[in-house]
Amino acid sequence: QVQLVESGGGLVQPGGSLSLSCAASGFTFSRAPMRWFRQAPGKEREFVSFISTTGDSTVYADSVKGRFTVTRDNSKNTVSLHMNSLKVEDTAVYYCNGFGYWGQGTQVTVSS
């Protein structure tokens, strides 16, 4: 069956960096555009980033543009989100999305 498993979340200080990974299985990953979303406590889930099937095209929410980078490795069926200059307001559960499915999410907490 389709599975998306996120990892890499944790606690980081403001200004720090963190990389998330999403391992996909159960579908042809190389044919699926992938997205990252996040949901902060008490807020709706929001779009963070998009990457095309080949990785040639990426899109970012304005709130993370210039700080986050999305990449994918079709040989390993993984998509990653590299986060730099993290802010307190980046605290959220981060989810990957693809092929109409969602992962279980990974918690990112930015705090001093």
Backbone as CSV, one residue per row, in Angstrom:
resi,resn,N_x,N_y,N_z,CA_x,CA_y,CA_z,C_x,C_y,C_z
1,GLN,0.848,-1.186,0.000,0.000,0.000,0.000,0.890,1.246,0.000
2,VAL,0.279,2.389,-0.277,1.020,3.638,-0.311,1.440,4.042,1.106
3,GLN,2.705,4.399,1.230,3.206,4.895,2.520,4.107,6.086,2.298
4,LEU,3.937,7.081,3.124,4.825,8.234,3.182,5.249,8.376,4.633
5,VAL,6.544,8.297,4.876,7.051,8.322,6.241,8.055,9.460,6.387
6,GLU,7.669,10.458,7.177,8.554,11.597,7.426,9.481,11.308,8.589
7,SER,10.644,11.931,8.554,11.603,11.826,9.654,12.468,13.079,9.670
8,GLY,13.198,13.247,10.770,14.148,14.345,10.850,13.714,15.516,11.694
9,GLY,12.495,15.481,12.208,12.044,16.578,13.045,12.773,16.611,14.374
10,GLY,12.581,17.685,15.100,13.215,17.810,16.404,13.153,19.216,16.923
11,LEU,13.937,19.462,17.959,14.011,20.773,18.599,15.269,21.491,18.115
12,VAL,15.111,22.728,17.701,16.246,23.509,17.212,16.084,24.946,17.684
13,GLN,17.206,25.616,17.889,17.165,27.008,18.320,16.872,27.925,17.141
14,PRO,16.306,29.089,17.405,16.106,30.064,16.325,17.413,30.346,15.598
15,GLY,17.323,30.413,14.272,18.511,30.603,13.451,19.187,29.322,13.047
16,GLY,18.746,28.214,13.609,19.348,26.928,13.316,18.811,26.294,12.042
17,SER,19.292,25.089,11.785,18.915,24.359,10.576,18.429,22.962,10.925
18,LEU,17.627,22.429,10.035,17.098,21.080,10.197,16.716,20.566,8.816
19,SER,16.904,19.284,8.601,16.494,18.679,7.340,15.491,17.573,7.601
20,LEU,14.397,17.622,6.890,13.369,16.594,6.974,13.467,15.697,5.751
21,SER,13.058,14.467,5.938,13.044,13.507,4.834,11.704,12.791,4.817
22,CYS,11.276,12.416,3.620,10.036,11.669,3.462,10.331,10.482,2.548
23,ALA,10.146,9.294,3.079,10.371,8.068,2.307,9.044,7.561,1.770
24,ALA,8.998,7.353,0.468,7.760,6.949,-0.191,7.829,5.512,-0.667
25,SER,6.697,4.855,-0.632,6.605,3.485,-1.153,5.170,3.212,-1.573
26,GLY,5.006,2.200,-2.430,3.674,1.781,-2.842,3.135,2.469,-4.079
27,PHE,3.932,3.344,-4.676,3.523,3.983,-5.917,4.779,4.374,-6.698
28,THR,4.590,4.767,-7.940,5.723,5.145,-8.778,6.146,6.555,-8.424
29,PHE,7.087,6.626,-7.512,7.492,7.908,-6.938,7.945,8.903,-7.997
30,SER,8.665,8.421,-8.979,9.228,9.323,-9.988,8.171,10.004,-10.842
31,ARG,6.948,9.554,-10.762,5.859,10.162,-11.529,4.985,11.075,-10.674
32,ALA,5.326,11.211,-9.424,4.477,11.975,-8.504,5.111,13.296,-8.097
33,PRO,4.480,14.423,-8.449,4.911,15.680,-7.836,4.720,15.547,-6.330
34,MET,5.581,16.173,-5.567,5.511,16.050,-4.112,5.401,17.429,-3.468
35,ARG,4.789,17.444,-2.326,4.584,18.695,-1.600,4.880,18.502,-0.124
36,TRP,5.261,19.592,0.519,5.375,19.666,1.974,4.334,20.661,2.473
37,PHE,3.696,20.296,3.561,2.762,21.160,4.260,3.172,21.196,5.723
38,ARG,2.601,22.121,6.438,2.819,22.152,7.892,1.558,22.637,8.584
39,GLN,1.453,22.245,9.844,0.304,22.668,10.651,0.783,23.026,12.039
40,ALA,0.603,24.277,12.388,0.967,24.769,13.714,-0.226,24.596,14.647
41,PRO,0.007,24.539,15.939,-1.098,24.376,16.898,-2.157,25.449,16.718
42,GLY,-3.410,25.020,16.605,-4.503,25.961,16.501,-4.669,26.603,15.138
43,LYS,-3.861,26.165,14.167,-3.937,26.750,12.826,-4.246,25.684,11.787
44,GLU,-4.677,26.142,10.627,-4.944,25.217,9.540,-3.638,24.747,8.894
45,ARG,-3.721,23.593,8.267,-2.562,23.094,7.544,-2.272,24.028,6.370
46,GLU,-0.998,24.359,6.167,-0.644,25.294,5.104,0.435,24.724,4.203
47,PHE,0.411,25.158,2.966,1.393,24.749,1.976,2.764,25.324,2.305
48,VAL,3.787,24.503,2.108,5.161,24.958,2.332,5.958,24.938,1.031
49,SER,5.919,23.793,0.339,6.781,23.674,-0.828,6.274,22.600,-1.772
50,PHE,6.642,22.766,-3.044,6.306,21.819,-4.110,7.558,21.503,-4.908
51,ILE,7.638,20.244,-5.361,8.721,19.881,-6.274,8.148,18.990,-7.367
52,SER,8.544,19.271,-8.603,8.042,18.503,-9.740,8.646,17.105,-9.761
53,THR,8.180,16.304,-10.689,8.623,14.911,-10.753,10.128,14.788,-10.978
54,THR,10.674,15.697,-11.759,12.115,15.626,-12.043,12.942,16.477,-11.092
55,GLY,12.283,17.310,-10.332,13.005,18.219,-9.445,13.398,19.519,-10.115
56,ASP,13.055,19.673,-11.378,13.439,20.876,-12.111,12.634,22.100,-11.699
57,SER,11.448,21.858,-11.168,10.581,22.970,-10.801,10.234,22.882,-9.327
58,THR,10.406,23.988,-8.627,10.061,24.062,-7.210,9.269,25.336,-6.940
59,VAL,8.433,25.262,-5.911,7.630,26.409,-5.490,7.673,26.458,-3.969
60,TYR,7.707,27.672,-3.439,7.761,27.848,-1.989,6.728,28.868,-1.534
61,ALA,6.222,28.648,-0.340,5.402,29.673,0.298,6.278,30.883,0.570
62,ASP,5.668,32.051,0.519,6.442,33.277,0.757,7.132,33.262,2.117
63,SER,6.498,32.636,3.088,7.021,32.641,4.454,8.330,31.857,4.594
64,VAL,8.630,30.975,3.629,9.839,30.159,3.751,10.813,30.387,2.594
65,LYS,10.404,31.185,1.633,11.228,31.408,0.450,12.589,31.975,0.845
66,GLY,13.629,31.400,0.287,14.980,31.846,0.594,15.587,31.174,1.812
67,ARG,14.772,30.464,2.578,15.265,29.763,3.778,15.156,28.259,3.648
68,PHE,14.136,27.786,2.946,13.903,26.350,2.783,14.247,25.921,1.365
69,THR,14.723,24.699,1.230,15.008,24.116,-0.082,14.456,22.701,-0.126
70,VAL,13.704,22.415,-1.183,13.141,21.074,-1.356,13.935,20.344,-2.439
71,THR,14.241,19.097,-2.171,14.944,18.261,-3.139,14.304,16.878,-3.163
72,ARG,14.624,16.115,-4.176,14.129,14.743,-4.240,15.196,13.854,-4.866
73,ASP,15.135,12.579,-4.497,16.028,11.575,-5.068,15.143,10.435,-5.565
74,ASN,14.900,10.410,-6.852,14.002,9.392,-7.400,14.599,7.997,-7.350
75,SER,15.906,7.905,-7.195,16.529,6.578,-7.086,16.314,5.980,-5.701
76,LYS,16.024,6.854,-4.731,15.802,6.389,-3.358,14.367,6.614,-2.898
77,ASN,13.525,7.119,-3.781,12.122,7.390,-3.437,11.990,8.279,-2.206
78,THR,12.794,9.325,-2.177,12.733,10.237,-1.037,12.624,11.690,-1.495
79,VAL,11.966,12.470,-0.691,11.908,13.913,-0.878,12.336,14.548,0.439
80,SER,13.123,15.609,0.352,13.671,16.235,1.543,13.337,17.707,1.588
81,LEU,13.303,18.236,2.787,13.089,19.675,2.994,14.214,20.162,3.898
82,HIS,15.072,20.985,3.339,16.202,21.526,4.079,15.820,22.920,4.566
83,MET,15.844,23.097,5.873,15.348,24.321,6.487,16.488,25.044,7.182
84,ASN,16.710,26.283,6.778,17.751,27.120,7.377,17.122,28.366,7.997
85,SER,17.886,29.028,8.820,17.443,30.276,9.468,16.057,30.109,10.073
86,LEU,15.900,29.043,10.812,14.582,28.723,11.357,14.125,29.777,12.359
87,LYS,12.808,30.003,12.343,12.186,30.984,13.219,11.199,30.265,14.138
88,VAL,10.870,30.921,15.222,9.898,30.348,16.160,8.589,30.013,15.431
89,GLU,8.229,30.869,14.489,6.965,30.668,13.776,7.009,29.500,12.778
90,ASP,8.156,28.879,12.618,8.239,27.668,11.803,7.843,26.417,12.588
91,THR,7.618,26.586,13.875,7.208,25.461,14.699,5.882,24.892,14.204
92,ALA,5.875,23.602,13.919,4.680,22.957,13.365,4.959,21.470,13.176
93,VAL,3.912,20.756,12.873,4.071,19.391,12.373,4.170,19.485,10.851
94,TYR,5.201,18.877,10.304,5.445,18.938,8.868,5.032,17.623,8.217
95,TYR,4.301,17.749,7.118,3.769,16.592,6.414,4.241,16.597,4.953
96,CYS,4.547,15.425,4.440,4.747,15.329,2.997,3.473,14.772,2.369
97,ASN,3.288,15.138,1.128,2.066,14.801,0.408,2.419,14.434,-1.031
98,GLY,1.842,13.326,-1.478,2.067,12.940,-2.854,1.129,11.821,-3.248
99,PHE,0.782,11.793,-4.526,-0.092,10.738,-5.035,-1.410,10.716,-4.260
100,GLY,-1.796,11.833,-3.695,-3.049,11.919,-2.967,-2.982,11.409,-1.535
101,TYR,-1.779,11.092,-1.091,-1.619,10.549,0.252,-0.799,11.491,1.136
102,TRP,-0.949,11.302,2.449,-0.239,12.082,3.448,0.587,11.173,4.342
103,GLY,1.724,11.697,4.782,2.460,11.011,5.813,1.867,11.309,7.174
104,GLN,2.493,10.744,8.205,1.968,10.933,9.565,2.467,12.228,10.191
105,GLY,3.463,12.827,9.581,3.975,14.092,10.074,5.166,13.932,10.999
106,THR,5.983,14.979,11.065,7.107,15.019,11.988,7.144,16.399,12.637
107,GLN,7.342,16.417,13.938,7.276,17.666,14.700,8.586,18.448,14.583
108,VAL,8.469,19.710,14.268,9.592,20.641,14.290,9.276,21.731,15.314
109,THR,10.148,21.886,16.271,9.976,22.908,17.301,11.193,23.822,17.291
110,VAL,10.933,25.099,17.094,11.997,26.099,17.089,11.830,26.946,18.352
111,SER,12.788,26.805,19.240,12.676,27.474,20.535,14.054,27.625,21.152
112,SER,14.207,28.710,21.904,15.461,28.909,22.628,15.355,28.354,24.040
